[in-house]
Amino acid sequence: TVRSPQMDADAIARRAESNIPPARYGRAYQDCNIALEQDARCALAYVTRATVNIEMQQYPEAIQDATAALKMDLHNEKALMARATAYVAQGQHQQAIGDCSGALRSNPSCTSALLLRAQCYLAVNRAEEALRDCNQVLQTDSRNIAALVLRSEVYMGLNRHEDVLQDCNTVLSYEGTHPVAFTRRAQALNRLRRHTEAMEDSLAALSLHCVELTKFSSRVAEVTGGEAISIVPTSSTALPIVSPAIRPINPVSDFSFSPVVSPRDGALQASPTLSVGSGLSSLSDSPGRSPPPKYQQGEGTPIKPTKQQQQQQPDVVSPTRDDDPFAELAKWSSTEPNYTSSFTTPTRRGRGPTTPSYGTAPSSSGVRVVAGSSSAFDAESPTSRTGTTNRPRGGSLNQGAPPPMETSSGFDVEITGKENVITELRTCGKSLGSIQSLNVSQCGLTEEKLAEVLAAVPNVTTLDVSENNLSNLTSICNSPVASKLVALNASDNPITSLPSVISNLKSIQKLELYKAKITELPPALFELSTLQELNLFNNSLVKVPEQLNKLTNLRQLNIGSNKLITLPPAALQGLVNLEMLSVFMNHIVKLPPLRDLVNIEILHLHTNKLREVPDIGLHPKLKEFKLSQNQLTSIPLTISRDNMPNLESLEISSNKLTVIAPKVGSLDGLKKLDLSNNGITELPDSIYRLPNLTSLNVQGNQMHSLPETLGELSETLAILLLTGNPLETLPASASQLHNLNRVSIKNTPINTKEASAEQRAQVEQLKAIVSRNSGTWIG
């Protein structure tokens, strides 16, 4: 019997899928690529590759692969869950909610979808919906620990402390050493002023030993492919409870774990983040008190507000108050209680977190008047530079933001999620003619409604109408503000085409139209001679006109995630001011020469079908170059110090490389080199002599050994990723890499049960270095 190509591709994809649990990511990735070469419509291969990308923290690529699978089957449950997981990892909770809901339409009893959606609802302050999803899971499985733990967090935010106690008691009856249940029960008991019991529970949680936390941290890192948890002491006087993999624990710290769904098996796990609070005293904070600002993750220095912000914030009561039953224990906490590390604060019913929002401080053009949104940071949007990042929204004026300050140059207004925008504008207590910056995103606006709004604010220069119901931009381009607009964000609207009157935007410098449905670009767009930033990420463009080269002032261009196959030869000619070019996530086979881009700093060409690197020329300012997920078989000699003297990051993962040109080793400014998921058997010695290299990723290749010259990276190398190589030995010089803080060596012969005593000794030596640096060991 002759098997069809589809059957063969599916068989290869299933083999790739079987390589994920044992963490053979390189093999899984290669099998997915082989399956897709054989049959470009093999949905299982796309879903499996998306899962591998999630495991390796390559979330944009995971989203692209899952989306490709969904184009073949909109109801593919695995694809929807893979994309939702990647969205969550990038903080895009609204998009993840949509995908989880899609998965539930296909399978209403999908527990992992319900739990992940509940987590996302909680992240965007929709507690009632989160509670509904948790309850639905528990109706069919009353012993589901993950659902009980998550529901207890929801109850805590709703101030339903008795319900918190009941859920925590249930969890502890099934699993008597669950640290999160102990901690959350302590929080609830303290809110109920049952302080003695709260102290007992807190100490019980802390007594689960650093060794247990280390195991937990390693398990999270293994499941998510991320870094192990780093516990930061809140003061130098913390008790010396030390474990090799983590730093000292303050005995009065509040541990907070946020659950996420594992991309591997759909089980709810804890995220690789451990927040360390300001002590048990923080548990007794009364409602209305502002919690301290956050530490940066893994950093030992808190982010302190400016003196002006400190004066505008209410005083934070010291944790050693006389009426605090934890005052004695709190003596071990920081001497600066205002600036200890972050802890999870309960959300109040109908409101966002009590964390003060410094994001609403006065801007250069005047104060931002905030009127609406429930949380200071509750939305995500792609940006012209990176594609995705968190974008601040306004919090309510009584939520800890600095008071408005009058200026003579006008003011800014943000109104999100309001139906009657005009009423909101008129109640903000300001002259509408003075408004310079207006944010009316997420207001359900149509063209007619928007025209009414713009007629009331004739002097606006910055306008955000993203996430509405606009099908075109005619109402904006024909409005009184059109010729004055400097920045316009109309992203995430069902816009299919751009009007010819877009040429009325005579002063526009920044135009954001990502995540729309635009299929073509009109000639009028290229008459905008003042345009400096153009973001068309995630549309449906099939071609870009040559007239693009008329935008000679353009500094940033993002046309990623479209349907482009090529760019016209003259499209990029003359764009000498361009600093950032993103054409990733398209279907481009060949690009025109890029020699005119003499000021380019960021070049994203990854996730296409490039068979060769375009003619680069001299790029003295280029710092970041991404070529991953293409079909390259070699690296041209032009990628060298002669052409790119300031290159800091080079990513060429997931191609078909077997040999690396020695010229790459001449890039002496290089800090990050990613050559993972290729067929490389060895690297040239010049790579190991790069004087500034801090990160080397060669996962998923065919390297049997590393040379002794590896030790020459001893002063700089901090990250070494070797997972999925047939490594049989490590060089003796590896012991000289004393700055390593992250090493991945999973699925290598040198790190298996069958390894020899000599191999195990080599691994332990490397592991000891990482441990001394309080780093992450994945092996």
N, C-alpha and C positions, 0 to 999 in steps of 0.2 A: 504494500500500500504506500503510495506517495503522499507525504504530508504536505499540506498547503503552506505557503510562506507565513500566513497568519498563525497557524498552529506552531510552526517553528519559532516565530517571534515570541509567542506567548510562553512557550516552554523555556526559552532563554530568560524571559522576564521573571518567570516563577523561580528559576534558579537564582536570579539576582535577589529576589525577595527572600530566599532562604539564607542568603549570606548576610542579612542585616542583623539578626539576633546575635550571631557570634562576632559582630563588629568587623566583618570583612568588607569594609566600605569600598575599598579600591576595586575589589573583584565585582561587587554588586554594581558599581558605577560602570565599569567596563561592559558588563553583561547588558545593562540597560542601553548603552550606546550601540552595542552590536544588534540588539533587538530592534532598535529604532532605525538603524541603517537597513535592516532587512524589511521592516514594515514601519513606515513613518506614522501609522495610525494605531500603533499598539498602545492602547490606553494604560494597560498594566505596567508597561515599561516606564511611561511618564510618571505614574503614581509612585512606583518604586524608587525612581530617581529623585522624586520630590522628597520622599522619606529619607533617602541617603543625604540629600542636601540639608535637611533639617538636623539630622544627627551631626553633621559637620558644620552647623551654624551658618550655612549659606542660604539665608532666608529669601532674598529676592529671586534666586534661582529656583528655590523650592516653589515659590508662588507661580513662577512662569511655567514650570513643569505641570503643576496641578491644574493650572488654567488650560494648558494644552489638552490634558485629559478631559477636562470638562467641556471643551469645544466639541468633543466627540460624543459625550454623554453628560448632559446637564445634571443628571441625578446620580452621578457616580459618588457614592457615599465616602469611599476611601479618599478620593480626590478632594472632596469638600472638606473632610476632616484634616487632611494634610495641609491644605491651604489655610484653614482656620488656625491650625497650630502655628504655622509660619507667621500669620498675621499677628497672633498674640505675642510671639517672640519679638516682633517689631513694634509692639504697643498699639497696633491698629485694631482696637477692640470692636469698633462698630462693624468693620468688614468681617471680622471673625464671627460676630453674632449672626450676620447674614448667611455665612457659610454653614454654621451650626444649624441654623433654622432650615436650610436646604437639606442637610443630611437627615434632619428629623422628619422632613416631609417624605423622604425615601424610606426611613426606618424610624417610626415614632418611638420605639423603645430603645434607641441607641443611647446607652448610659453615658458613654464618653462625650457625646455631643451635648447632652443635657448638662453635664458637669462643666464642660468647657464654656458653654454659653452662660451658665450661672456665674462662673468666674468673671467673664467679660461684663455681664450686667453689673456685677459688684464693682468692677473697675470704673464704670461710667456712671456710678451712683444711681443705678436702677435696682434698688434693693428688693422691691416687691417682686419683680420678675425673677431675680436670682432666687428668692425664697420659693417661688412657684416651681422652678426647675428642680431645686433640691428636693422639694416635697414629692415631685413626680418620681424621682429616682427611688426615694424611700418607700413609696407606696408599693413598689414591686420588689424592693430589696431593703428591708428594714435594718439589715446589719451592714449596710454599705458605709464603711468607716469614712471614706473620702467625702461622701455626701453629708454625713453628720458633722464632720469637722468644718466643712464649708458653710453649712447652715448655721453652725454656732457663730461663725464670723459675721454672717448676715444679721443674726439676732443681736449680736454685740453692737453692730452699727445702728440697729433700730432701738437700742436701749431696752431690749426685752431680756433682762438679765436672768430671770428665772428660767426662761427657755434655754438660755446658754448653759445654765447649770444642768438642765435635764439632758441636753445633747452630750455635754462633756461626760456626764456620769455614764451615759449609755456607751460612749466610746471606751471609757476606762473599764467598763464591765466586760468588754470584748478584748481589749488590749490594754492591760494594766500599766504599761510603761510608755504610754503615748505622750511625748513631751508637749505637743501643741495643746492637747486636751487639758493637761495640768496647767499650762500657762494661761489659756483662755478662761478656765474655771477660776483661776486666781484673779484675773481681771474682773470677772463678773462678781465674785465674792467681795472684792474690794469696793466695787460700785455700790454693793448692797451694805457696805460698812461692816462686813463680817471679816475684820482685818486679821484676826488670828488665823482663821482658816485659810485666808488668802496667802498669808506668809508661809504656812505649811505647804500649800500647793506649789508656790513659787520655788521654795527650797527643794521640793520633791523633783520638780522639773530640772533644776540645776544639778541635782545629785545624780542625774543620768549619765554623768561623767563625760569628759572631753572625748574619750575614746569612742563613745557611742555617737557623738556629734561628728567625729571624724569619719566614721563608717557611713553615717547619713550623708555627709558632704560628698564622699567618694561615690556613693550610689547615685546621688543626683547628677554629679558630673558624668558618670558613666551613661546614665539614661539620656540626658539632654545633650551630651557632647560639649557642655559648657565648663566653666571653671568651678572648682570646689569652693565651698563657702569659706569666706575669710571673716573671722570674728575680730572686730577692732576693739581694744580696751578703751573705756571712756576716761581713764586717767592712768597716770604712771603708778598709782598706788593700788591698782587692781591686784587681787590675790593671785599668787603665782600658780594658777591651775593650768599647767602647760601640757600640750600634746604635740607630737612632732609636726603635724600638718596644720595646726591652727595656733593663733596667738592667744594670750591670756584672756580669761573671761572675767568680767566684772561680776562679783557674786550677787549684785542687785540689778542685773540687766534684765530687760524684757525681750524675750526671743519671739520673733514673729516670722511665720512661714506662710508663703502664698502658694496655693496649689496650682499646678498646671497639668494638662493632659500629656502624657508621654506620647511622642510621635511613633514609638515602636509598637506598643500594645494597647494604647488607648486608656491605660490605667491612670488614675489621678496620682500625680506625684507632687512633691514640694519643689518649688522653683529654686534655682541655684542662687538664692539671695537670702541672707540672714540679717535682719535688722536688729541691731543691739540698742536697746533703749536707754533712758536716763536713769534706770533703777526702779526698784519697787515703788519708790515714791511717785514715779510717773503714773502708776496705776491708780493712785488716789487723787489725781488731778480732777478738779471739779469741772463740770461742763462750762464752756466759755473761756477757759484758760487756753492761751495759745501754746501749742507744743513747740519744742525747739526746732530750728532748722536742721536739715539733714547733712550727714556726712556724705562725702563722695564715696561710692562703693570701693572698698578695699583701701581707702586712704586713711591716714591717721590724723588729718587736719580737717576740722569742720569748716563748712562754708558759713562764714559769719556775715550778717547784714552790715551795711554801712552805718556810720554814726547817725546819719539822717533817718535811716530805716529803723534803727534802734529807738530813736526818740519818738517815732510814730507808732511803735508797737506797744501794747500794754505790758506792764512788768510781768515777768514770770516769777512766781513765788519759789523761793528756794525749797529743794526737796527735804530740807532738815527743819521743817516747821515743828513747833512744839506739839501740835495736835496730831502729828503724823506718827502712827504706830511703827513706821519703818524708819524713823529718824536715825536710830542707832546703826542699822544696816547701811543707810544712805551715806554714812560718813565715808564709805569706800568709793562713793561715786565722784564724779568730776567736781573740781572746785569751781567750775564755771557751768552751773546747771543749765544756763540758757543755751549752751552750745554743745551739749552731748549729742551722741549719734541718734539716728532716727528711730522712731518706734511707730507701730500702727495705732492710729488714733481712731476712736469710734466715730462714725458718721451719724449725724442727727437726722431724724425723720424729715424727709423733704429737702435736705440740704446736703451740700458737699462736705468734704473733710474740713476739720477745723484748722488745718494748716494755713498759716498766714500767707497771703499772696503778695510777693514782692514784684510780681510780673506786671502790676498795674502802676508802677512808679511813673511820674511825669516824663513824657518824651520831649524831644527837642522842640516839637511843634506845639506843645501845650499839654495839658493834663488829659488823660484818657478817662472819660466819663463812662462808667460801666453800668449797663442796665439790662440785666437778664440772666445770663447763664448761671447754672448751679455749681459750677466748679471752675477753678482757675485754670486747670489743665485737663480739659475733657474732650479734646478732639485731636485728630492727627491729619496731616496733609503732606503730600509730597512737596518738596521744595525744588527750586530750579537747579540747585547744586547737587543734591544727593538723591533725590527721588522720594525719600520718605524721612520725616522727622516730626517730633511733637511740636505743635504750634499752640502758644498760649491763648486761652480764651479769657474773657473777663469774669471775675467772681462778683458776687453782690457787694455793694458798697459797705455793708456792715460785717464783712467777712475778713477783716484784718488788713484790708488794703489801705495805703496811705490816703489821707483826705485830699479832695480836689484842691488844686492850686490855680488861682486865676493867672492868666497870662494875656498879653496883648495880641498874641499871634494866633489865637483860635484854640480849638480843643478837638479831641478825638472822641468818638462815640462807638461803643460796641453794643449791638443788640442781637442776641442769638436766640433762636427758638421762640420768637414772638410772632403772633398772628397779626396784631394791629401795630405795625411799625410806626406809622405816623403818630398814633397816640403816645407811644413810647418816646418818640423824639420830642414831642411837645411837653412831656412831663419830666424831661431831664433838667429843666430849669435853666436852660441856656438859650442864647440867640441862635436859631438854626442857621442863619447866614454866616456864623463864625465857625461852623463845623468844617474842619479840614480833612479829617480822616473818619470814614464811616464803615463799620463792619456790620452788615446785615445778613450774615451767613446763617443757614439753617432756619430761615424764617418762612419757608414755603412760598416764596415770592414767584409770581408770574411776570411776564413782560409788562402787563398793564399796571400791576401793583408797583413794580419797580419804577415805572415812569412817574407815578404819583410821588413816590419817595424822593426821587432825584429832583423833582420840581421844587421840593421844599428845602433842598440843601445845595444851592447853586455854586458854592465855593469849595466843594470837595475836591481834593487832589489825590487822595488815596481811597480806593473803594474795594471792599471785599464782599462779593455777592455769591460766594461759593456755597455749594450744597443747598441749592434752591431748585425751583422747577422751571428754569429758563431754557427755552428751546433755541434762542438766538440772542445776539447782542445788539439788535437794532435799537431797542429802547435806550440803551446806554449811549450808543454812538450818535443818536439824534438828540440827546439831552443837553441842557445848558452846561453840564460839567464836562462834556466830551473833550473839548479843546484844552481843558485845565488838568485833566487826569495825568498823573505821573506814574501811578501804580494801579493796576487793575487785576484782581483775582476773581475769575469767573469759573473756577474749577468745579468738578463734580456736579455738573449740570447736564441735562440731556441735549446738549448743543451738537447738531449734526453738520452745520456749515457756518462760515463766517460771512457777514454781509459786506458788500462793497463799501458801505459807509464807515467801515472800520478805519478808513483813512482819515476820518474826522478826529481821531485820537492824536492830535498834532504834537502833544508834549509827552506822550507815553514813553516811559523808560523801562518799566517792568510789566510784563504781560504773562499771567499765569492761566493756562487753559488745560491743565492736566485732568485726567480722568473724565473726559467728555466723550463724545462719539463723532468727532470731526473726521471726515473722510478725505477732504482736500483743502488746500490753502489757496485763497483768491489772490490775484495780482495786487489788490489794494493793500494787503498785509505788508507787502514789501516796499510800500511808500512811507512806512513809519521810520523815518530817518533817525529819530531820536532814540529808538528802541535799543536797550542794552541787555535785557534779560528776556528770553522767550522760552517758556516751559510748555511743551506739548506732549508731555509724558502720558502714556496710557490712553491713546486715542486709536483711531482706525485708519491712519494715513497709509496709503499704498505707494505714494511717491511724494517727493519734495521738489518743487520747481527750481530751475536754475536761478530764478530771480532772487533766491535767498542771498546771493552774493551782493545784493544791493544794500543789505543791512550792515553797512560798514562799521557802525558803532557797537555792534553786538559783542557782548563780553561773555554771556552764558547762553548756551543753546542745549536744550534737553528735548530730544525726539525719541527717547527710549520707549520701549514697549508699544510699538506700533506694528505695521505689517509691511515694512519697507524691505525691498529686495536689494536695492542699490541706491546710490546717490548720483545725480548727474555730475559729469566731470568738472563742470564749472561752478557747481553749487557752493563750494567752500573757498573759491578763489577770491582773494582780496580781503578776507575776513581777518585782517592782521591784528585786530584788537581782541579776538576771541581768547578767553582764558579757560573756559570749560566747555567741553563737547561731550555729550552723552548720546550714543546711538545704540545702547545696549538693548537686549531683548527684542530684536527684530529677526529678519531672515536674510540678512545681508551676506552675500557671497564674496563680493569684492567692493572695495572702497576706492575712490579717486585719490590722487596724491594729496598729502596734507602739508606740503612744504610751505604754504603761505601762512600757516598758523604759527607764526614765530613767537607769539606771546602765550601760547597754550600752557596751562599749568596742570589741568586735569583732563585726562583722555580716557573715556569709558567706551570700549568697543566690545565688551564681553557679551556672551550669550547671543551669538549670531552663528553664521555658517562660514566664517572666513576661512579660506584655505591658505591665505598668505597675508602677512602683515603689510598694510599699505605703505607706499613710498613716504617715509617719514621726513627726511631732511633734517635740518638743524633745529632743535627745540631746546634752547638754553634754559628755559624756565619750567620745563615739564617736571612735575614732582610725583604725579600719580598716573600709572598706566595699567589699565585692566584689559586683558585679552583672554580671560578664562572662558571656558565652555564654547570653544570654536572647533575648527577642524584643522588646526595648524600641525604641520609635521616637522617644522624647523623654525628656528629663531634667526632672523636676518642679522647680518653683521652690523646693520645700522643701529641696533639697540646696543649702544656702547657709550663710553664716556665722551667720545668725540662729538656725538650728536645730542646726548642727554646728560650733560655734566652734573645736573642737580636732581636727577631722578632719585626719589626716596622709596617708592613702593612699586613693585612690579609683580603682577599676578597673571600667570599663564597656566592656571590649573585646568584640568579636564579637557585636554587636547589630545593629540596623537604624537607627542614628542617622545623620542627615544634617546636623543643626544642633545646636550646643551652646548651652545657655542662658547668657547673660552672668553670671547669678547664681553659676555655678560659679567664676568669677573672684573672687568675694568670699571664698572659703575661704582666708584668708591664712595658715593654719597648714599648708596642703597641701604635702607634700614629694614625693609620687609621684602622677602622673596617667597612667592607661593608657586611651587611647581607640582602641586599635588595632583593625583589621579591622571598620570600619564603612563608611559612605559619606560621610564628612565632607569637605566641600570647603574649609572654612576654620574657624578658631577665632576667637572674640571676642578683641578686644585685651586684655580684662581677664585672660585666661589668662596672657599674657606679662608681666603685672605682679604675679604671685603672688610675694611676697617671700621665701618659703622653698622654692620648687620646685627640687628637685634632679634629678628624673627625669621626662621627658616622652616618652611612647610614642604616636606617631600612625601607626604602620606600617599598611600595607594600607588606606589611605583614598584619597580622590580630590583631594588637595591639589596644586594646580599651583604654588603659591608660598607663601612665608612672609613676614609683614610685617616692617618695620623695627623694630617694637617687640620683636622677639625679643631684641635686644641688651639690653633691660632686665633679662634674666635672667642677666646676666654674672657677678654675684657668687655665684650659687648653683647654676646648672644644670651638672650633671656628666654626665648621660646624655640623649642625644637620638637617638631611633630614628625614622627616616624611610623605611625600606625599603618598596618597593611602592607609592609614590605617584608620580603623573605630574609630579614636580617639574621645572620648567624653569629655575629660577633660585634663588639664595640671596640673602638681603638682605645689604647691605654690613655691617650691624650684627652679622652672624654672627662676624665677626673679633674682636668684643669678648667672646666667650664663652670666656674664658681658663681656666675651670675644667673644661672638657670632658675626660672621660677615657674615654668610651665613645660612639661614634657608629656608627650603622648606616645606610647610604645605598645599599644594593644595589638593583638593579632600578629605578633612577630614570633618566629621560632625561639628567639632569645628570651622571650617572656612567657613561656608555657610550662606546664607541669613536667614536660619531657626535657626541659632545658638542663644542660649539664651544670655541675657545681660552679664551674668557671663562668658560665653565662649568667647564672643567678647572682654571682658575686659582682659581675659588671653592672647588672641592673640595680642591685642594692646600692652600689656606690653612687650611681647617678641619682637614685631616689633620695639618698641622704643629702645630696646637694640641694635638691628641690625642697626638701623638708626644712633644711636650715634657713632657706629663704622664704619660708611660709608660703610656698607656691602650690601649684596644682599638679598632681601626678595622675595621669590617666593611663592605666596599664593593667 
